[in-house]
Amino acid sequence: MKYQHKKLDVSFELPDVAALVQRDVDRFMVAYNAQPPATDSTRTVKAALIAGWVRESGMSVDMVDTLAPRVVRWMARQIDALYAAAIEIPGE
């Protein structure tokens, strides 16, 4: 799914929730937990890049530190929503 924020001048793509498997979630969590102390948003975006969740952004892990904090926070919100959807247990 493609995300774009015109005012922040940023766009990136994440996989559809249906495409994620446990291995993808595990890669993300391992990468998240391996990050040095930083804001949750920074760790989330970097982990998503390392795990291969962020696509078509032209962004590297090192570039995250040079982004405006509001950009990192907005990206992290989208990634968090994908993670939450991937682990959500539907009602019976």
Order of alpha helices (4+ residues) and beta strands (2+ residues): beta-beta-alpha-alpha-alpha-alpha
